[in-house]
Amino acid sequence: MVQGTPFLLVLSMALVAPSFSARKCILTGSWTNDLGSNMTIGALNGKGEFMGSYHTAVSATTNEIQLSPLQGSQHNTNKKSQPTFGFTVNWKFSDSTTVFTGQCFVDEEGKEILKTMWLLRSRVDNLKDDWKATMVGTNTFTRLHSRK
């Protein structure tokens, strides 16, 4: 029995290890990014679609920043643990729209992280100003835990 103990230990570790590494990243919930902006993503429907809200911490306008609606979808056809997604924010306080695309990850410590890239399109007055109407950037979001 003593000789079988190391084998059983290795076997049990091999069976348990995949459950640790396969932790699923869940998009639903509250998130904050590297600039201090916050968003809340609601539950996904059966098609992988979701709605939510976004409160940006940064803006190029002098208008008062307002909570703005977002809507998007998660790629859910393969049930992978680190899904891709995209969403659009229709800013309530400016004549602009931003689209985000990204992937939801779980790092080695079990922390959920959203890595995103975005395009922001602002309204311009004429075609010759089109060159300055679009900005591009990246953001990293982490889960915002509620205080209890």
N, C-alpha and C positions, 0 to 999 in steps of 0.2 A: 504493500500500500504506500509506503514511503517513496518508492521509486516512481510511482504514478502521479504523485502530488505535483511535481514541476510540469508534467504534461497537462494535467487538468488546469493548472494555473494559466499556462500559455493559451490553452484552448478557450478558457473563459474570457481572457483578455481579448482574444481575436474576435470573439462573438460580441462583446460589449463595445469595443472600439468604434465600429461603424456608426453606432447610435450617437456618439459624441460628435463625430466629424460631419454627420449628415443633418445637423440642426437646421431647420428650415428658417429662412429669413421671411418675416411677415411684414408686408408693406403697411398694413392698417395701423393707425396710431398717430402719436404726436412726435414731431421731429424738429431739430434745430440745426442750422448750418454754421459754417465757419465764419459767416458775417453777422450772425445773431438773428437771422430771420427764422420764423417759426411757421410750421404748417401742420395741419391735421388731415390725415387721409382716412376716409370712412371705409366701411366694409366693402369688399368686392362682391359684385353680383355673380351670377352663374356664368356670365360671359367674360369675367375678369375686369369689368368696368368699375370705376369708383368715382366718388365726388369728395370734395373737401374744401378747405380754406387755407389761405396763405397770407401771412402778415410779414411783409418785408421790412428789414431794418435799414435798407438803403434805397435811395431814389435820386434821380437826376432832376426831378420836378420840385417846385417850391410848394406844391399842393400838399395838404395834410394826408399822410399815409393812412389808408383804410384797409381793413380786412377784405380780401378779394377771393372770389370763388375759383376753385380749380376742378378740372375733370380730366380723367385719363383712363388708361387701361394697363393691365399687367399681362404679359405673355404667359398664358396658363395652359397651353396645349400639351406641355411635356412634364408638368408637375415637378420640375427641378427645384432644388433647395435654395438656389440663389437666382431668382427670376429677374428678367428685364421688364422695364415699364416705360411709360411716357405719359406726360400730362401737360395741359395748357392752363395758364393763369390769365384771366381776363381782368386786368387791373381796374379797379373801381375809381381810382383817383387820377388816372392819366389816360391819354389816347395811345395806349400800347398794350401789347400782348406778348407773353413769354411762353415758349415751349421748352419743356425739359425732357430729356431722355436719360435713362440710366439703368443701373443694376443694383439690386439689394444683396449685400454680402453679410456673412457671419464670419468674423475674424477668428484667429486662433484662440482668443480669450472668451469667445462666445458673444461678443459685442456686435450688434447689428449696425451696419453702415450703408448709407446710400451714396453711391458715386454717380454724379450727374454732370451733364453738359447742357447748356441752355443757349437759346437764341432769343433775343428781345427785339421786337420790331416796334418802332415808334412811328407815329404819323408825321409826315413832313408835308409842307405846303405845296410842293411841286416836284415834278419828275427830276429836275436838275439837282435837287437836294437828296435824291434817293440814296446816294453814296453814304450818307451819314445816318441812315435810318435803322440799321441793324447792328446790334452788338452781340458778341459771343463770349461765353465764359464757362467756368466749371464751379461746382460746389460739392462739398462733402457734408452729408447730414448724419447726425447721430440721434438715437432714440432719446426723446425728452420724457423722462420719468416724472410722474406726478408726485408732488410732495404730500406726505401723509402725516 
